[in-house]
Amino acid sequence: MARLFGTDGVRGLANDLLTPALAVQLGEAAARVLTRQTPAVKRSRTGRPHAIVGRDTRASGEFLDHAISAGLASSGVDVTRVGVLPTPAVAHLTATRDIDLGVMISASHNPFQDNGIKFFARGGYKLDDAVEDEIEALLGRVEDLPTGAGVGRVVKGETVADQNYINHLVDSVATDLTGLRIVVDASNGAASSVGPAALRAAGAEVIVINASPDGLNINADCGSTHPARLQSYARSVGADMGVAYDGDADRCLAVDAAGDLVDGDQIMGLLAVGMKEDGTLGSDTLVVTVMSNLGLILAMREHGIRTVQTGVGDRYVLEKMLAGGFTLGGEQSGHVIDTLHATTGDGVLTSLRVAARLKRTGRTLTELAGIVTRLPQTLINVTGVDKGAAGTNAAVQRAVADAEDGLGETGRVLLRPSGTEPLVRVMVEAATQTEADRVAGELAGVVEDNLGL
């Protein structure tokens, strides 16, 4: 049987794979695993462990919120339902409000019909694989549930949580953004309210688009996965920059005044250089994944910054950062982790930090992002294939080796199964876009021919 937990929690079609019954069982199992070592002095005034549950704006999040809260409470955990908040807000509250575990209900950038459940342990960090395996092994097997006064209580605490998170963001950046005009594409998601509010609280003039969630329009032709409208809008209103979040706002992409896209690699590059200048870049090192463009690696080398690579997934980036004492890392997709101020990727924090860099330097985003010259890159998602065989099929592996030989030192190939979706990603970087397109197309054809279901 396939592992239930993927690279970022449990994710799937809501009310199909991810049912209320499963959510209750996940709550019961997570309560058993994540509160067993909670010191008595750290428990809430009731003597019970304490959890918070947040969600993005998907319609299915409404019933999943109640279901997992029920599972937690039935296991003797007091639950505060904080409502619609970004994933990093739940992580921040878990880390700073004496919380035993946090739960975020979201499928991130996926379409609205999907949903997911991810957990944060005490301290605000995502779970490692071994802990997730413990939770999965207990599904449907939790016994000896409390009764009477031993059951947990469920309350709502939305407004207080919102303001706490906004204050944290503004304090983290500590820069007056007065004079900057910023367009925010909130993706009709979890940051529809708190994202613009945080930027305004820091002094920026904020124009907001795609911040009218109806439960069905999250990520729909908007946000970090569909930035075209933001690009056009930022240019038309004379903005200094625009930012686009995804559904749960743990990632952020940007656009400059001309409407040109500034991706996660460029954001990490400009922030890394700034942090090196002010002495806050741990060991002068940036942690990136294998998906980051070779142009970022070369740019960092020119600025005396070392890069360390990990597998794809922001939690693997964080693991490397914590192990090495590094303070900045992330992914090309816009997950940027700043361990000085957060325990996970935070799209709103990232947007504030980029804006602060503009204000402090007096330079444009075009100039700051220009330190990274991206090599032409093509990414093709091949669907309808057996992604588990991508690393073992002989024909596919032979095609990858031949492509790498042909590109030589002027490019690279990366082929990997998605950790959250049923597809294989084929990425090629080359000296020209034409060559990248050609090689990627050929490899995608080989994958489809040999791994098709």
N, C-alpha and C positions, 0 to 999 in steps of 0.2 A: 504494500500500500504506500502511495506517495506521501511524503512528509507534508503535514498540514501547514506548518509555518513556512513562509517563503523568505525572501531577503528583507522584507519589511512587515513582519506580522502575518496574520491570516487574511487573505484577500481573495475575493471571488464574486460571483453573481449573487446579489442580495436576494434572499428568500429562496435561493436554490442551493448553492454550497453554503452560503452564510445565512443561516436561519436563526430565528429567535431561540430555538432550542439549543443550537450550538453556542450561541452567545451566553446563555445561562450556564452551560457547562464550562465554557472558557472562564467565566467569572468565578465559578466555584473552584476550578483547578488553580487559577492564578492566585486566588485568595490563599489557598492552602500552601502554595509554593513560595509566594512572595512575602508572606507575613509570618512565616514560621520562626524567623530569627529576629523579629521586631522586639527590642528590649521593652520591658514593661514601662519604663520611665518615658519612652518615646511614644507611647500610645495616646490616643485622644483622651479627653477628660472622662469619657465613658468607660475607659479601660479596654476599648476595642481598637483594632487597627483602623486606619482611615485611608480611603481611596478617593480620587477625583476621576470623573468621567467627562470627557469633552467629545465634540463631534464637528464634522463639517456640515455643509448645508444640504446634503442629499436627503431625499424623502425617507429612504430606508434607514437613515441614521436615527430617525425619531423612535422607531420601535426597537432598534438594536440598542439604543441608549437605555431604554427601560429594561430590556432583557438582561444586559450584562450587569446593570445596577442591581437587578433582582438576584442574579447569581452571586454577586459579591455580598449583598446584604444577608442573603440566606446563609452565607458562610460565616456570619459574625463580623462583617466589616461595615463600618459607617461610611456612607457614600455621599459626596457632594457632587451634584450634577452641575457642571459649569456651562453647559450649553454649547453654542457655536463659538469655537475658539481655534486658532491655528495649532497645529501639532507642537511647535516649539513653545507655545504658551502653556500647554499641559505639562511639557517637560520642565519648564521654568517653575511652575507652581509646585510640581512634585519635588523639585530640588530645594525650594526655599520656604515651603509652608508646612514642614514637618508632616509630610504625606508618605505613607508606606508604599503606595503604588499608584501610578497614573494609567489611564486608559484613553486612547484616542481612537475614535471611530471614523475612519476615512479610507478612501481608496486613492488618495493623492491626486495624480493627474489623470486617472482612468475616467471613462465616461460615467454618467450618473447612475446607471443601473448596477454598477459594481459597488462594493463597499469592502471595508476591511477593519480589523481590530488589531491594534498594536499596544504593547505594554511598556511602561517605564518603571523601573525599580526605584526604591528609595534612593535619593540622590539625583534622579532625573535622567538616568541613562537607559538606553534601550537594552534589551536582554541579549545575552550571548546565546549561541546555539544550544548549549547544554541545558540552560535554564528553560528555554522554549521546549526542548525535548521532554523535560520533566513535566511541564504543564500538559503537553500533548498526551503523555502517557497516563495522566490522571483523568482525562476526559470521560465523563460518565461513570467514574469509579469513586467519586468523593462520598464518603459515608460519615456518620456521626455528626450531622449538622446540628448546630445549636437550636434550642427552642426557647420559648418564653422571652425573658429579658436579655438573653444572649444573642438574639438576632440583631443585625445591623439596622441602622436607621438611614433613610434617604432624604436628603434636603437639596434645595436649589441654591446656587451661589453665583449667579452669572455676572451681575454688575460689578461686584467687588473683584472678581477674577479679571474682568476686562481692564479695569483701571490699574490693578496691580501690574499687569503685563505691560501696559502702555508706559507707566512710570519707569519700569525697568528698562525699556527700550530707550527712552529719552535720556535717562541717566547714563546708560552705557555709552552713548555717542557723545554726550556732553559738548555739543556744538550747536550754535545758533544758526539755523538754516534760513533765516530771514533773507529774502531777495531771490531765493531759488523757486522757480516754477516747475512743478513735477506732476506728470500725469501718471495715475495709478490705474492699472488694469487688475482688478481684484478677482477675476475669473469666476465671478458669482459664487465665490467660495468662502472659506472660513475667515479670511482677512477683510471681508467686505466692509466691516465697520472699524476694526482696530487698526488696520493698515493705514488708511488715510488719517485716522485720528492721531496716530503716533507721529506721522510726518508733520501734521499741523501743529501738534503740541511742541515739536522741535522748531517751529517757526516758518516752515515752508508754505508756499501757496500750492494747494493741491487741487487738481482736477481729476475727477474719478469717472471711470467707465467700467461697465460690467460689474456692478456692485448691487444688483437687484435680484438676489437668489430667490427662486421659487420652488426649490427642491428637485427640479429636473434640468436646470440649465447650467449647472456647475461644469466648468471646463468646455462648454459648448462653443466652439469657434472663438475662444478667447483665452486669456491667460498665457502662461509661459510656453504652452505647447502650440499656441496659435497667436503669435504676436503681430500679425499683419495690421490689424485695426489700431493697435497701440502705435505702431510705427507711423502710420498715416496721421493719427490724431496728434501725436506729440509734435510733429512737424507743422501741422496746420495751426496750432495754438501758440507757437513760439516757445515751447517748453525748453528748459535747460536739459531735462532728461525725462525719460519715462521708465516705469518699472512694471513688470508683469509677474504676478504670483501664480502658483498653481492652486489646486483645490484646497489643500490643507496648509498652504503658505509656508512650507518648509524649503521652498526653492524660490529663486528670483532671477529673472533675466532683465536686462536694461536696454534702452535705446537712447541714442544721443540726439542732439538738437536737429540733426538732419534726418532722423528716423532710422538710422542704421543700427542694426542689432549688435548688442554687446553681450556676448554669451558668458557662461560661467567661467570659462578659462580666462577670458579677458578681465572679468571682475576679480578673480583670484589674483591675477597678475598685478593689477593696479593696487589692490589692497596689500599684497605682499610687499611691494616696493615701499608703500607708505609705512607699513609696520617695521620694515627694516630700518627706515630712516629714523623712526622714533624709538627704536630699541625694543619693540614688543613682539617681534617675530622670533619665536623660540628657535634657538640654534640656527637662525637664518635659513630655515627650512620650510618648504611648502609641501604638503601631502596631497597627492592627486591620484586619480584612478587611471587604469590603462586606457580609458576612453578619452583622456585629455589630449588635445592636439599637440603634436610635436613642436609646433610653434611656441607654445607656452614654455615647454622645457628649455628651448633655446633662448627665449627671452629672459627667463629666470637666471640662466647661466651667465648671460651678459651683465646682469645686475648683482652678481655675487650671491645668488640664492640657490641653495640646493633643493632638488625635488626628489621626493620619495613616492613610489607608486604602490598602489594596492589594487585588489580586485574591485569590481564594480559594486557599489552600495555604500551609502553614507556611514553606516555603522562600522564598516571595515576601515573606512578612512579615520573615523573617530578612534577605533582601537589602536591604530598605528600612531595617532597623535598622542594619545594618553601614554602609550608605552614609551614614546620617545621624548615626551615633554614638549611637543610641538604645539603651536598656538593657532595655526591657520591651515585649513585644508578644505577639500571639497571635490565637486564633480562638474564636468562641462555642462550638465543639465541645469545648473544653478543652485544645487545644494552647496552652500558655503558654511563651514563650521568655524566659529571663532570661540575657542575654549576659554578665552578671557571673560566672556560674557554669556555663554550658552553651552548646553550639553548636547545639542543636536543642531542640524541645519536649520537656519531661521531666515526666511525670505524677507520679512519686514526689517529685521535687524540689518541684513545685508543692504537693503535699499537705503537705510539711514546711514550706514557706513560709507557707501559710495557717494551719497549726497554730501556727507561731511568732508570727504576727500576733495570734492569739487570746491566746497566753500573755503577750506583751509588753504588750498593751493592757488585758488583763483584761476585754475585752468579748466578747460572744457572737458567733457567726458570723451570726446573724440581724441583729444590730446592724451589723456590719461590711459585710455584703452589702447592707443596706438603703439604702446610698447610691445604688444603681442601681435605678431604677424602670423596669422593662421595659415597653415598649409591647406591647400584644397582638400576637402574631405567629403566623402559620400557615405551615407548610412542608409542601408536598406533593411527593412524588417520583413523577413520571409515567414509568412504564416502558413498554417495547414501542414506543419512538418513535425517530425519526432525530434523535439529539441534535445532530448536526453542522449541522442546518438551523435550529436554534433561533434563531440570530441573524440569519437571512436571510429566513425565511418572512414574507411580507407580512401575512397574516392574523394571525399571532401577534404581530408587532411592532405592528400597529394595535391589537390588544386590550390590549397592555401600555400603550401611550400613553393609551388611553381610561381604563384603570384608574388611572393616575397622575394624570390630570386630575381624576378623580372624588375621589381621596383628598386632593388639594391638599397643604398643608403639614402635615396631620395624620397622614401615613403615607408609605409608599414601597413600591415593587415591585422585586423582583429575580428575574430568570429566567435560569438558566444551566445549561449541560450539566455533568454530573458529570465530573470528571477521572479517576475511578477506577472508575465503574460505568456500565452502559448505561442511563442515565436522564437526565431533565431535572428540575431542582429549581425549583419555583415558590414563592417566599417573598413574603409580604405582611405589612406592619405597618400597623395602623390604630388609630384612637382607641378602638374597642371590639373585643372578640373576635368578636362576631357579624359585624361588617363585614369583619374580616380573613378569617374563614372563608368568607364569601360571595364576596369578590373572588378569593381564592385558588382556590376551587372552580370559579368561572367560567373563570378563566385556565387551570386544569388541563384543563378540558373543551376549550378552544380548542386547546391543545397536542396533546391526544390526537386530536382530530378532524383536525388539519392535518398532524401529523407522524407519525401512526401507521404502523407497518410492515405 
